[in-house]
Amino acid sequence: MAAKGEPVEKVRVKRGAVRKVETAPEMDAVITVPKGESVKKVKTKTELNELRAPVKKGDIVGHAVFFSDGKELCRTPLCALNSSN
């Protein structure tokens, strides 16, 4: 569903020299879907923290959450792909 290091979303950094940092999953997120169900039913929501500089590359800045039929299936940390001082 989400590959480690693959950019997901940008998040604003307050008081940072770099105004936004790109985020990516810290690890691969893999979901097993029961036979007969469609992967298209799986929805993704990002929960991003409010960030204030400094932010270092690799810092956890939020989570990607995967849902199906209102039930949480998987949650994976999102990390910063770049730094902001």
Phi and psi in degrees as a GROMACS rama.xvg file:
@    title "Ramachandran Plot"
@    xaxis  label "Phi"
@    yaxis  label "Psi"
@TYPE xy
-141.617  130.772  ALA-2
-97.331  141.456  ALA-3
-54.6004  130.511  LYS-4
80.778  -5.9593  GLY-5
-81.1735  120.865  GLU-6
-55.0275  136.92  PRO-7
-113.086  -54.7866  VAL-8
-158.589  157.247  GLU-9
-100.473  145.342  LYS-10
-126.705  140.613  VAL-11
-73.0749  141.622  ARG-12
-117.085  117.222  VAL-13
-72.2467  137.148  LYS-14
59.7949  26.505  ARG-15
-100.441  148.516  GLY-16
-63.4778  -39.2578  ALA-17
-97.7313  120.505  VAL-18
-72.8597  -27.6251  ARG-19
-136.749  144.645  LYS-20
-118.039  144.449  VAL-21
-82.1529  145.393  GLU-22
-116.599  155.001  THR-23
-153.07  154.994  ALA-24
-60.1079  140.63  PRO-25
-71.0483  -27.4744  GLU-26
-146.942  164.725  MET-27
-63.1823  137.994  ASP-28
-107.813  115.83  ALA-29
-121.158  132.479  VAL-30
-123.533  133.033  ILE-31
-94.3187  124.336  THR-32
-103.642  130.917  VAL-33
-56.5435  148.046  PRO-34
-55.9754  134  LYS-35
93.3463  -14.5539  GLY-36
-94.7681  152.91  GLU-37
-95.9947  139.836  SER-38
-66.097  -23.9883  VAL-39
-63.1007  -19.6091  LYS-40
-75.5109  -15.2508  LYS-41
-80.7171  124.086  VAL-42
-109.969  149.603  LYS-43
-117.054  137.728  THR-44
-129.804  137.412  LYS-45
-103.175  135.259  THR-46
-114.582  105.829  GLU-47
-105.382  138.155  LEU-48
-74.9355  155.798  ASN-49
-78.6979  121.923  GLU-50
-105.878  141.9  LEU-51
-130.005  136.394  ARG-52
-60.237  146.108  ALA-53
-86.4061  145.29  PRO-54
-120.942  127.821  VAL-55
-101.879  148.477  LYS-56
-54.3149  129.82  LYS-57
98.0672  -13.5992  GLY-58
-62.9547  141.759  ASP-59
-75.3898  124.175  ILE-60
-119.325  2.99306  VAL-61
162.476  -161.678  GLY-62
-141.371  150.413  HIS-63
-103.525  127.968  ALA-64
-118.7  132.044  VAL-65
-110.031  130.82  PHE-66
-125.44  152.713  PHE-67
-144.828  127.285  SER-68
53.008  37.9887  ASP-69
78.9676  -1.84926  GLY-70
-101.841  134.411  LYS-71
-72.7988  125.973  GLU-72
-98.7185  -38.1557  LEU-73
-158.261  147.847  CYS-74
-137.543  128.866  ARG-75
-131.236  139.937  THR-76
-66.383  144.43  PRO-77
-106.401  134.105  LEU-78
-117.443  157.587  CYS-79
-73.8686  133.971  ALA-80
-89.3211  -14.2995  LEU-81
-142.86  171.706  ASN-82
-105.199  158.582  SER-83
-143.091  120.841  SER-84
